[in-house]
Amino acid sequence: MALNQQSQSPASGGVAAGELSVASLQVLIDQVATFNVFVIPEQSHPGSGEARSDGIKCRGSLHRFDLALELSSESGVRASNKVGPAEGRVDMHWIVIPNTFAARPDIEPPSIPLDRHYSQRFALQEMTLTFGNSDGFRSFGTGRTFPIIVGGRPRLMVAGIGNVMEGFGRFAGHEGNFTFCGEWMPDGFTGHIITRILDEGGKLRTRDPLPPLTAEVDRPDPDFTYLMWLAQKGKGPAQANRPSLTPEGQFRGLNIPMELKQGYSAFTTREGGFRAADLAVRDVIGLEVGFGRGSQPDAPPTGTPLSPFQFEGVARYSLNDGQGHVLGSITTNVLEGRRFDYRLAGAPAETAWRFGFFGPVIYGSGCFQGTSGVFFGASNSILRPPPGDHIITHCYFARLYDPEGRLRAAEKVRR
């Protein structure tokens, strides 16, 4: 995913800019608890999924969600989606808001009726995730509905970005963000949440083996398949960021190539409370070519919890079989992206960024020919504009309409 950029460098000298290597900074920005969660509505919760004058309130159970990609010249790209038993709950209060309203956690938004025929924005007035009995966080954010017709009937896709406002239990004192994508069902929200929580002290992560996924929920989102992959900067001239200019020669953003990679993440609440495995970054499996820019021309260059920097972009993600043969690609249009600035404890002079973003898949080729769905993800980054260094780890996902399961692999996750 291409990122919004400003012309000045976020580095201000000192330790990070002058002394730490790119490899050391990569280690620092990857000290993040990264985990995938699947939400299944609690049908017994009163009012689940109902749109009321004060918004939509519902509750769901949180499940560990293991994803993996299989790539071959014979079968193309296939994804394993494995959902485990409940390990927590989420409480949600979402309010549909006017498209022009600038939502903030300290302002009660005006509420408008939910219209299932048009795309609308909403505010996450409450989205509290609780793992086990005592670990979790409260958040605020915004999102958007995507009405579609599939199988001859209307369905309401949703995606959004949340920022951690307060952690409790093991999450106390941590900051981070998440992106979610799924669907509003009659009984509430069904879908996936990717969460990235800053964890330089290692309080949330473990290198010990996690308990295996001992149980599985059978296809809780049966018409869709979820794909996960990572992206980081590669080496050489072909991986260099380059300015994108208007026909008049004005700077408008950056063209950013990236290497796509296999990845794996997991968490557990069993045997001692919440723990996340370190994000596993594996083999190169493809190439990203994208463009990004800020979506508010007059906005300040900083991103804060009350006023995150907003960006948008387009990108093409091509996946190969490990031998360089492209199996398929998808082109995406990020409609909403949010950037939050933060400081690394291990490099306090360096400004780092954390992101959430989502938008529709607008085109597919190869094994993705004719596919449709939503692209979303979360990332951490340090960027110095060209020719400076770019240190980044993207966690990318796609929720693709796949009622026949042609993109679905056997339910076995490689460890």
C-alpha positions, 0 to 999 in steps of 0.5 A: 500500500502506498503511503501519504507523504510530506516533503520534509523528513520526519527524522530530526537527527540524533540517535536514530537519524545518525547512529542506528542502522536501517536493520536496527530501526527495522527491529524497533518498528517490528516490536509490535504485538500483531494478531488476527481476530475473528468476530462472531455476533452474540445473537443473545445480546439484546438489540444486536445489529439493530439500527436505532436513533442512537446508533448500532449497539452489539456484542460479539465473541473474539476468536483466534484467526489463523491465515496462510497462503498457498501459491503454486503454478497448478492451483494459483493462490489459495488461502487457509482460514482457520477460526478457533474457539472464543477467547474474548468479546467485543462491545460495539456502539457505532453511529452513522454520521454525515460524510462531512462530519469530522469525528473525534472521541471528545465530540458526540457526533450527529446521528443519521439513519442507516441507509443500506442502499448507499455508502455511509460513514460511521463513528466507533463511539465504543469498540472495546475488545476484552481478551479472557477476563481482564486484558484488552483496550477501549478504542475510537475510530471511524469507518464506512459501509459498502452496500453490494449485491451478491447472489441476487440479494443486498448485503452491507459490507463494512470496514473501519479503523480504530485507535487504542484510547485506553488499555487495561490488564496487560494492554495498560500503557500501550498504544496501537491501532486496528483495522476491521472488515466484514459485514453487518448481519441481522444479529450484528457484525461478522468479520476480521480485525487486524490489530497492531499494538506497540510493544517495545518492552515485550510485555504482550509478546512471547517466543514460546510456542503457542497452544495449537488451534484445538477447535474450529468454527465451521465457515463463519463467513462462508461466502468470503475468503480472507488473504493475508500477506506482508510487505517490506522494502527490498534492496536495489534501484527497482525498490527506490521510492520516487516522487509523483508529480502533477502535469504541472510538475508539482509534488503530489505524493510518492510511487512506492514499490515493495516486496510482498512476503509470506507472514504469520501471526497468532495469539492466545489467552490460555495458560496465563493470559493474553500473549501474541507470537512475534510476527513471522516474516517469510519468503518473498512472494510478489511485488507491489507498485503503488501511489499514495498521497494525503487526502486533505490538501490543507491538513497539517503534516502530523497525525494524532489520536484526536486528528490522524493524518488522512491519506488515500492511494491506489496499488497493484499487488502481484503474487507469484509462485516463488519462481517469478511466475505471476499467478494473479494480481489485484488492484485496490483503491484505498479510500480511507487511511489514517496515520498516527505519529509516535516515538520509539523508546529505542530511538527517541529522536525518530518519528515513526508512523502507524497506519490503518487503511481500507478500500475496495478491490477494483480489478483482478487478473490471473487467478483473481480474475473477476474477483471483488471484495475489500482490501485492508490492513495495518502498518508501522513505518519510518520514512525519509523522503527520497533518497532517504531510507524507508523502513516499513512492515505492512500487514495486508489483507483482502476479503474476497467474495468466494462462494464456491471456495475456489480461493480456499485451501485446506484448513492447515496453517504452516508454523 
